[in-house]
Amino acid sequence: MAIVGAVLLLVTLLALGGFFLYRSLPGNGASVSANASGTAAEAEEPENMGVLHIRVTGESSDVFVRIPGGDVLLDQEVTQGQSVNYASAEGGLEVTIGDPSAVEVFVHGNRRDIADREPGHSFTIDG
């Protein structure tokens, strides 16, 4: 019985180790972060926002970002308090926001008001 318990413990530790190693790997240029408080997100300076900065202020929104005609950079639901930031976009970006009323969007540090747009609103950013 002790051997079975030891094997199960070893398998569990290996699985957890692999999971946390995968989570610690660097991304593909995008960062999704959860802020501990709203004040940290509000203090972000426009010049530090990069080409595209999306902050979720509502409950959640699907966010889709890709290089025009190319790779998908992000396709996930982003929840309240999280933000997405792209520091550069040489080839441009195609962006689709599932719930425009739930997000604040900044393009090149300038706020783009999309709150009154239809769900699934898309726009393109030139590189």
N, C-alpha and C positions, 0 to 999 in steps of 0.2 A: 504494500500500500504506500509506503514512504517513497518508493521509486516513482510510482505513478504521480504522486503529488509533486515531486521534484521535476519531473518532465513537464507537467502542466505549468508549473511556475516558470520554467525555462522558456517554454513556448510563449507564454504571456509576456515575459520580459523582452523577448526578441521582437514580438509584434509591436509592443509599445515603443521600443527603441527605433524600429523601422519607421513607424508612424511619425515620431518626433523628428527623426532625421529628415524625412521627406518634407515636413512642414518648415524646417529650418533652411531649406535650400533657397537660394535667391530666385526671384521671379523673373519675368520677362520685360522689366522696365516699368511695370505698373505696381503701385502699392495700394493695398486696401488696408486701412487701419481703423480700429475702433478707438475712439477717444473716451477717456474716463469722464470727461465733463464737456458740456457745450462751450465753456469759456475757452478751452484750448483750441477748438475749431474756429471760434470767432476771432481769435487773436492772430490767425494766419495772415501774413502780409501778402498783398496781390503779387508782388514780384517774386515770391517764393512758391507760387502756385503752379508754375510751369505753363505748358501749352494748354492742358485741360485739367481742371479740378472739379470733381463732383462731390458734394457733401449731402448726405441724406438727412433731412430735417423732419420728414414724416416718418411713418411706420417702416416702410421699405419700398424699394423699387428695383425692377429688373434693369440691369445696365449691360449694354452690348457695345463693345468697342473693337474696331478692326482697322487694319490698314486697307485703304481702298483697293478692292480687287485682290486682296491677299489674306494674310494671317489674321485669325481672330485673337485679339489680345485679352479680352475679358468678356465673359458671358455668364453672369451670375446675379443672384438677388443680393442687393446690398441693403443692410438694415440700418435703422436709426442710429446715429452717432458714428457711422463708418464713413470713410471718404475714399475716393479714388483719385490718383494723381498721376499724370504723365508729364514728365519733365521736358521731353522733346518729342517731336513727330515730324521727322524729315520728309516722309512720303505723305503726310497728312493723316487724318483720322476720320472714320465714319462712326458716328455715335447714335445709338438709339436708347431712349429713356422710356421705360415702361410706364411710370407714373410721374409725369413732369411736375405735378403739384407737390410731390414729396421730396424734391431735390433742389439744391442751389447749384447752378452751373457757372463756372468761371472759365473763360477762354482768353488765354494770354493775360490773365490777371483781371480782366474786365467781366463783371457779372452779366450774364445773359439770362434775362427773365423769360422762362418758358412755362411758368406756373399755369398759364391759361391755355396751354396747348393740349391737344388730344392725346390719350394714352398711346404709347408707341411712337412718340415724336422722334424724328430723325434729323440730324444735321451733319454737315461736313466741316472739318477744320483743315485749312490749307497748311502745308508744312513750312 
